[in-house]
Amino acid sequence: LVATTPSDGWVVSPESGGSLGEQLIFRLIADGSGDTVTFTGGDRYPAQRADLGDLDVTLAASDVVYVSVETSRFLQNDGTIIVTATDSGTVLLAMAIPKDG
């Protein structure tokens, strides 16, 4: 994850040479003031669920919320997912769900 501050947007990207799986789980942790976190709708073809647009998650003060997303809704042309926050005290952790092999 790379971002100067949450409002600049976290860029969730796969490891070098890899790709994001079909499902990701995000852990969002708000500070004492709460926050609104936005998952930006995707533009990557064939993003079957991109037409659903952005997803906004509202966090109360000191909330910890887990969000499971399908990458097909949020995947950008460069293979990343962009997440923004309105408060710089919010923490984000992205976890990939491995496929059965």
Chimera marker file (.cmm) of the C-alpha trace (Angstrom):
<marker_set name="trace">
<marker id="1" x="0.000" y="0.000" z="0.000" r="1" g="1" b="0" radius="0.5"/>
<marker id="2" x="1.342" y="3.362" z="-0.977" r="1" g="1" b="0" radius="0.5"/>
<marker id="3" x="-0.102" y="6.721" z="0.090" r="1" g="1" b="0" radius="0.5"/>
<marker id="4" x="1.228" y="9.882" z="1.664" r="1" g="1" b="0" radius="0.5"/>
<marker id="5" x="-2.012" y="10.397" z="3.594" r="1" g="1" b="0" radius="0.5"/>
<marker id="6" x="-5.312" y="8.509" z="3.375" r="1" g="1" b="0" radius="0.5"/>
<marker id="7" x="-6.929" y="11.433" z="1.531" r="1" g="1" b="0" radius="0.5"/>
<marker id="8" x="-4.339" y="11.003" z="-1.255" r="1" g="1" b="0" radius="0.5"/>
<marker id="9" x="-5.671" y="7.482" z="-1.679" r="1" g="1" b="0" radius="0.5"/>
<marker id="10" x="-4.225" y="4.139" z="-0.813" r="1" g="1" b="0" radius="0.5"/>
<marker id="11" x="-3.156" y="2.248" z="-3.908" r="1" g="1" b="0" radius="0.5"/>
<marker id="12" x="-3.710" y="-1.449" z="-3.327" r="1" g="1" b="0" radius="0.5"/>
<marker id="13" x="-1.566" y="-3.391" z="-5.767" r="1" g="1" b="0" radius="0.5"/>
<marker id="14" x="-0.363" y="-6.965" z="-6.162" r="1" g="1" b="0" radius="0.5"/>
<marker id="15" x="3.204" y="-8.047" z="-5.567" r="1" g="1" b="0" radius="0.5"/>
<marker id="16" x="5.529" y="-7.600" z="-8.518" r="1" g="1" b="0" radius="0.5"/>
<marker id="17" x="4.488" y="-9.854" z="-11.388" r="1" g="1" b="0" radius="0.5"/>
<marker id="18" x="1.301" y="-10.940" z="-9.602" r="1" g="1" b="0" radius="0.5"/>
<marker id="19" x="-2.352" y="-10.012" z="-9.763" r="1" g="1" b="0" radius="0.5"/>
<marker id="20" x="-5.029" y="-9.331" z="-7.184" r="1" g="1" b="0" radius="0.5"/>
<marker id="21" x="-7.328" y="-12.271" z="-6.496" r="1" g="1" b="0" radius="0.5"/>
<marker id="22" x="-11.081" y="-12.249" z="-6.959" r="1" g="1" b="0" radius="0.5"/>
<marker id="23" x="-11.790" y="-11.361" z="-3.306" r="1" g="1" b="0" radius="0.5"/>
<marker id="24" x="-10.047" y="-9.033" z="-0.868" r="1" g="1" b="0" radius="0.5"/>
<marker id="25" x="-10.778" y="-8.251" z="2.761" r="1" g="1" b="0" radius="0.5"/>
<marker id="26" x="-10.020" y="-4.762" z="4.064" r="1" g="1" b="0" radius="0.5"/>
<marker id="27" x="-9.710" y="-3.878" z="7.737" r="1" g="1" b="0" radius="0.5"/>
<marker id="28" x="-10.562" y="-0.229" z="8.351" r="1" g="1" b="0" radius="0.5"/>
<marker id="29" x="-9.645" y="1.340" z="11.689" r="1" g="1" b="0" radius="0.5"/>
<marker id="30" x="-10.930" y="4.813" z="12.553" r="1" g="1" b="0" radius="0.5"/>
<marker id="31" x="-9.343" y="7.140" z="15.071" r="1" g="1" b="0" radius="0.5"/>
<marker id="32" x="-11.377" y="8.997" z="17.696" r="1" g="1" b="0" radius="0.5"/>
<marker id="33" x="-13.147" y="11.187" z="15.144" r="1" g="1" b="0" radius="0.5"/>
<marker id="34" x="-14.624" y="8.605" z="12.743" r="1" g="1" b="0" radius="0.5"/>
<marker id="35" x="-14.318" y="8.719" z="8.963" r="1" g="1" b="0" radius="0.5"/>
<marker id="36" x="-15.787" y="7.956" z="5.556" r="1" g="1" b="0" radius="0.5"/>
<marker id="37" x="-13.741" y="5.595" z="3.402" r="1" g="1" b="0" radius="0.5"/>
<marker id="38" x="-14.405" y="5.365" z="-0.353" r="1" g="1" b="0" radius="0.5"/>
<marker id="39" x="-13.537" y="2.421" z="-2.584" r="1" g="1" b="0" radius="0.5"/>
<marker id="40" x="-13.309" y="3.888" z="-6.110" r="1" g="1" b="0" radius="0.5"/>
<marker id="41" x="-15.305" y="2.117" z="-8.813" r="1" g="1" b="0" radius="0.5"/>
<marker id="42" x="-13.155" y="0.304" z="-11.367" r="1" g="1" b="0" radius="0.5"/>
<marker id="43" x="-12.520" y="0.990" z="-15.040" r="1" g="1" b="0" radius="0.5"/>
<marker id="44" x="-10.652" y="-2.147" z="-16.079" r="1" g="1" b="0" radius="0.5"/>
<marker id="45" x="-12.154" y="-4.211" z="-18.865" r="1" g="1" b="0" radius="0.5"/>
<marker id="46" x="-13.978" y="-6.519" z="-18.385" r="1" g="1" b="0" radius="0.5"/>
<marker id="47" x="-15.006" y="-5.015" z="-15.041" r="1" g="1" b="0" radius="0.5"/>
<marker id="48" x="-18.400" y="-6.708" z="-14.909" r="1" g="1" b="0" radius="0.5"/>
<marker id="49" x="-19.432" y="-4.960" z="-11.711" r="1" g="1" b="0" radius="0.5"/>
<marker id="50" x="-17.797" y="-1.558" z="-12.290" r="1" g="1" b="0" radius="0.5"/>
<marker id="51" x="-21.170" y="-0.025" z="-13.155" r="1" g="1" b="0" radius="0.5"/>
<marker id="52" x="-22.067" y="-0.296" z="-9.453" r="1" g="1" b="0" radius="0.5"/>
<marker id="53" x="-19.678" y="2.636" z="-8.876" r="1" g="1" b="0" radius="0.5"/>
<marker id="54" x="-17.977" y="3.715" z="-5.666" r="1" g="1" b="0" radius="0.5"/>
<marker id="55" x="-18.565" y="2.144" z="-2.265" r="1" g="1" b="0" radius="0.5"/>
<marker id="56" x="-18.639" y="4.476" z="0.752" r="1" g="1" b="0" radius="0.5"/>
<marker id="57" x="-18.139" y="3.037" z="4.246" r="1" g="1" b="0" radius="0.5"/>
<marker id="58" x="-18.904" y="5.299" z="7.207" r="1" g="1" b="0" radius="0.5"/>
<marker id="59" x="-16.942" y="4.665" z="10.400" r="1" g="1" b="0" radius="0.5"/>
<marker id="60" x="-17.924" y="5.972" z="13.828" r="1" g="1" b="0" radius="0.5"/>
<marker id="61" x="-15.235" y="7.056" z="16.275" r="1" g="1" b="0" radius="0.5"/>
<marker id="62" x="-12.802" y="4.220" z="17.073" r="1" g="1" b="0" radius="0.5"/>
<marker id="63" x="-14.622" y="1.765" z="14.783" r="1" g="1" b="0" radius="0.5"/>
<marker id="64" x="-12.945" y="-1.324" z="13.361" r="1" g="1" b="0" radius="0.5"/>
<marker id="65" x="-14.764" y="-2.588" z="10.260" r="1" g="1" b="0" radius="0.5"/>
<marker id="66" x="-14.001" y="-5.470" z="7.908" r="1" g="1" b="0" radius="0.5"/>
<marker id="67" x="-15.132" y="-5.102" z="4.282" r="1" g="1" b="0" radius="0.5"/>
<marker id="68" x="-15.037" y="-7.958" z="1.766" r="1" g="1" b="0" radius="0.5"/>
<marker id="69" x="-14.964" y="-6.836" z="-1.874" r="1" g="1" b="0" radius="0.5"/>
<marker id="70" x="-14.928" y="-8.453" z="-5.295" r="1" g="1" b="0" radius="0.5"/>
<marker id="71" x="-12.026" y="-7.015" z="-7.239" r="1" g="1" b="0" radius="0.5"/>
<marker id="72" x="-14.129" y="-6.973" z="-10.444" r="1" g="1" b="0" radius="0.5"/>
<marker id="73" x="-16.029" y="-3.965" z="-9.069" r="1" g="1" b="0" radius="0.5"/>
<marker id="74" x="-13.015" y="-1.842" z="-8.104" r="1" g="1" b="0" radius="0.5"/>
<marker id="75" x="-10.111" y="-2.902" z="-10.346" r="1" g="1" b="0" radius="0.5"/>
<marker id="76" x="-8.442" y="-0.030" z="-12.249" r="1" g="1" b="0" radius="0.5"/>
<marker id="77" x="-6.804" y="-0.307" z="-15.701" r="1" g="1" b="0" radius="0.5"/>
<marker id="78" x="-3.370" y="-0.558" z="-14.079" r="1" g="1" b="0" radius="0.5"/>
<marker id="79" x="-4.415" y="-3.550" z="-11.934" r="1" g="1" b="0" radius="0.5"/>
<marker id="80" x="-4.774" y="-1.605" z="-8.672" r="1" g="1" b="0" radius="0.5"/>
<marker id="81" x="-7.627" y="-0.690" z="-6.343" r="1" g="1" b="0" radius="0.5"/>
<marker id="82" x="-7.886" y="2.883" z="-5.020" r="1" g="1" b="0" radius="0.5"/>
<marker id="83" x="-9.251" y="3.630" z="-1.549" r="1" g="1" b="0" radius="0.5"/>
<marker id="84" x="-9.541" y="7.151" z="-0.080" r="1" g="1" b="0" radius="0.5"/>
<marker id="85" x="-10.433" y="8.491" z="3.370" r="1" g="1" b="0" radius="0.5"/>
<marker id="86" x="-11.553" y="11.896" z="4.631" r="1" g="1" b="0" radius="0.5"/>
<marker id="87" x="-9.548" y="11.688" z="7.875" r="1" g="1" b="0" radius="0.5"/>
<marker id="88" x="-5.791" y="11.194" z="8.083" r="1" g="1" b="0" radius="0.5"/>
<marker id="89" x="-6.091" y="9.077" z="11.248" r="1" g="1" b="0" radius="0.5"/>
<marker id="90" x="-7.682" y="6.108" z="9.479" r="1" g="1" b="0" radius="0.5"/>
<marker id="91" x="-5.678" y="2.893" z="9.014" r="1" g="1" b="0" radius="0.5"/>
<marker id="92" x="-6.269" y="0.375" z="6.210" r="1" g="1" b="0" radius="0.5"/>
<marker id="93" x="-5.051" y="-3.213" z="5.918" r="1" g="1" b="0" radius="0.5"/>
<marker id="94" x="-5.692" y="-5.243" z="2.737" r="1" g="1" b="0" radius="0.5"/>
<marker id="95" x="-5.717" y="-9.043" z="2.860" r="1" g="1" b="0" radius="0.5"/>
<marker id="96" x="-5.989" y="-11.354" z="-0.137" r="1" g="1" b="0" radius="0.5"/>
<marker id="97" x="-8.143" y="-14.463" z="0.044" r="1" g="1" b="0" radius="0.5"/>
<marker id="98" x="-6.135" y="-17.278" z="-1.568" r="1" g="1" b="0" radius="0.5"/>
<marker id="99" x="-7.730" y="-19.524" z="-4.167" r="1" g="1" b="0" radius="0.5"/>
<marker id="100" x="-7.961" y="-23.253" z="-3.541" r="1" g="1" b="0" radius="0.5"/>
<marker id="101" x="-5.284" y="-24.975" z="-5.550" r="1" g="1" b="0" radius="0.5"/>
<link id1="1" id2="2" r="1" g="1" b="0" radius="0.2"/>
<link id1="2" id2="3" r="1" g="1" b="0" radius="0.2"/>
<link id1="3" id2="4" r="1" g="1" b="0" radius="0.2"/>
<link id1="4" id2="5" r="1" g="1" b="0" radius="0.2"/>
<link id1="5" id2="6" r="1" g="1" b="0" radius="0.2"/>
<link id1="6" id2="7" r="1" g="1" b="0" radius="0.2"/>
<link id1="7" id2="8" r="1" g="1" b="0" radius="0.2"/>
<link id1="8" id2="9" r="1" g="1" b="0" radius="0.2"/>
<link id1="9" id2="10" r="1" g="1" b="0" radius="0.2"/>
<link id1="10" id2="11" r="1" g="1" b="0" radius="0.2"/>
<link id1="11" id2="12" r="1" g="1" b="0" radius="0.2"/>
<link id1="12" id2="13" r="1" g="1" b="0" radius="0.2"/>
<link id1="13" id2="14" r="1" g="1" b="0" radius="0.2"/>
<link id1="14" id2="15" r="1" g="1" b="0" radius="0.2"/>
<link id1="15" id2="16" r="1" g="1" b="0" radius="0.2"/>
<link id1="16" id2="17" r="1" g="1" b="0" radius="0.2"/>
<link id1="17" id2="18" r="1" g="1" b="0" radius="0.2"/>
<link id1="18" id2="19" r="1" g="1" b="0" radius="0.2"/>
<link id1="19" id2="20" r="1" g="1" b="0" radius="0.2"/>
<link id1="20" id2="21" r="1" g="1" b="0" radius="0.2"/>
<link id1="21" id2="22" r="1" g="1" b="0" radius="0.2"/>
<link id1="22" id2="23" r="1" g="1" b="0" radius="0.2"/>
<link id1="23" id2="24" r="1" g="1" b="0" radius="0.2"/>
<link id1="24" id2="25" r="1" g="1" b="0" radius="0.2"/>
<link id1="25" id2="26" r="1" g="1" b="0" radius="0.2"/>
<link id1="26" id2="27" r="1" g="1" b="0" radius="0.2"/>
<link id1="27" id2="28" r="1" g="1" b="0" radius="0.2"/>
<link id1="28" id2="29" r="1" g="1" b="0" radius="0.2"/>
<link id1="29" id2="30" r="1" g="1" b="0" radius="0.2"/>
<link id1="30" id2="31" r="1" g="1" b="0" radius="0.2"/>
<link id1="31" id2="32" r="1" g="1" b="0" radius="0.2"/>
<link id1="32" id2="33" r="1" g="1" b="0" radius="0.2"/>
<link id1="33" id2="34" r="1" g="1" b="0" radius="0.2"/>
<link id1="34" id2="35" r="1" g="1" b="0" radius="0.2"/>
<link id1="35" id2="36" r="1" g="1" b="0" radius="0.2"/>
<link id1="36" id2="37" r="1" g="1" b="0" radius="0.2"/>
<link id1="37" id2="38" r="1" g="1" b="0" radius="0.2"/>
<link id1="38" id2="39" r="1" g="1" b="0" radius="0.2"/>
<link id1="39" id2="40" r="1" g="1" b="0" radius="0.2"/>
<link id1="40" id2="41" r="1" g="1" b="0" radius="0.2"/>
<link id1="41" id2="42" r="1" g="1" b="0" radius="0.2"/>
<link id1="42" id2="43" r="1" g="1" b="0" radius="0.2"/>
<link id1="43" id2="44" r="1" g="1" b="0" radius="0.2"/>
<link id1="44" id2="45" r="1" g="1" b="0" radius="0.2"/>
<link id1="45" id2="46" r="1" g="1" b="0" radius="0.2"/>
<link id1="46" id2="47" r="1" g="1" b="0" radius="0.2"/>
<link id1="47" id2="48" r="1" g="1" b="0" radius="0.2"/>
<link id1="48" id2="49" r="1" g="1" b="0" radius="0.2"/>
<link id1="49" id2="50" r="1" g="1" b="0" radius="0.2"/>
<link id1="50" id2="51" r="1" g="1" b="0" radius="0.2"/>
<link id1="51" id2="52" r="1" g="1" b="0" radius="0.2"/>
<link id1="52" id2="53" r="1" g="1" b="0" radius="0.2"/>
<link id1="53" id2="54" r="1" g="1" b="0" radius="0.2"/>
<link id1="54" id2="55" r="1" g="1" b="0" radius="0.2"/>
<link id1="55" id2="56" r="1" g="1" b="0" radius="0.2"/>
<link id1="56" id2="57" r="1" g="1" b="0" radius="0.2"/>
<link id1="57" id2="58" r="1" g="1" b="0" radius="0.2"/>
<link id1="58" id2="59" r="1" g="1" b="0" radius="0.2"/>
<link id1="59" id2="60" r="1" g="1" b="0" radius="0.2"/>
<link id1="60" id2="61" r="1" g="1" b="0" radius="0.2"/>
<link id1="61" id2="62" r="1" g="1" b="0" radius="0.2"/>
<link id1="62" id2="63" r="1" g="1" b="0" radius="0.2"/>
<link id1="63" id2="64" r="1" g="1" b="0" radius="0.2"/>
<link id1="64" id2="65" r="1" g="1" b="0" radius="0.2"/>
<link id1="65" id2="66" r="1" g="1" b="0" radius="0.2"/>
<link id1="66" id2="67" r="1" g="1" b="0" radius="0.2"/>
<link id1="67" id2="68" r="1" g="1" b="0" radius="0.2"/>
<link id1="68" id2="69" r="1" g="1" b="0" radius="0.2"/>
<link id1="69" id2="70" r="1" g="1" b="0" radius="0.2"/>
<link id1="70" id2="71" r="1" g="1" b="0" radius="0.2"/>
<link id1="71" id2="72" r="1" g="1" b="0" radius="0.2"/>
<link id1="72" id2="73" r="1" g="1" b="0" radius="0.2"/>
<link id1="73" id2="74" r="1" g="1" b="0" radius="0.2"/>
<link id1="74" id2="75" r="1" g="1" b="0" radius="0.2"/>
<link id1="75" id2="76" r="1" g="1" b="0" radius="0.2"/>
<link id1="76" id2="77" r="1" g="1" b="0" radius="0.2"/>
<link id1="77" id2="78" r="1" g="1" b="0" radius="0.2"/>
<link id1="78" id2="79" r="1" g="1" b="0" radius="0.2"/>
<link id1="79" id2="80" r="1" g="1" b="0" radius="0.2"/>
<link id1="80" id2="81" r="1" g="1" b="0" radius="0.2"/>
<link id1="81" id2="82" r="1" g="1" b="0" radius="0.2"/>
<link id1="82" id2="83" r="1" g="1" b="0" radius="0.2"/>
<link id1="83" id2="84" r="1" g="1" b="0" radius="0.2"/>
<link id1="84" id2="85" r="1" g="1" b="0" radius="0.2"/>
<link id1="85" id2="86" r="1" g="1" b="0" radius="0.2"/>
<link id1="86" id2="87" r="1" g="1" b="0" radius="0.2"/>
<link id1="87" id2="88" r="1" g="1" b="0" radius="0.2"/>
<link id1="88" id2="89" r="1" g="1" b="0" radius="0.2"/>
<link id1="89" id2="90" r="1" g="1" b="0" radius="0.2"/>
<link id1="90" id2="91" r="1" g="1" b="0" radius="0.2"/>
<link id1="91" id2="92" r="1" g="1" b="0" radius="0.2"/>
<link id1="92" id2="93" r="1" g="1" b="0" radius="0.2"/>
<link id1="93" id2="94" r="1" g="1" b="0" radius="0.2"/>
<link id1="94" id2="95" r="1" g="1" b="0" radius="0.2"/>
<link id1="95" id2="96" r="1" g="1" b="0" radius="0.2"/>
<link id1="96" id2="97" r="1" g="1" b="0" radius="0.2"/>
<link id1="97" id2="98" r="1" g="1" b="0" radius="0.2"/>
<link id1="98" id2="99" r="1" g="1" b="0" radius="0.2"/>
<link id1="99" id2="100" r="1" g="1" b="0" radius="0.2"/>
<link id1="100" id2="101" r="1" g="1" b="0" radius="0.2"/>
</marker_set>
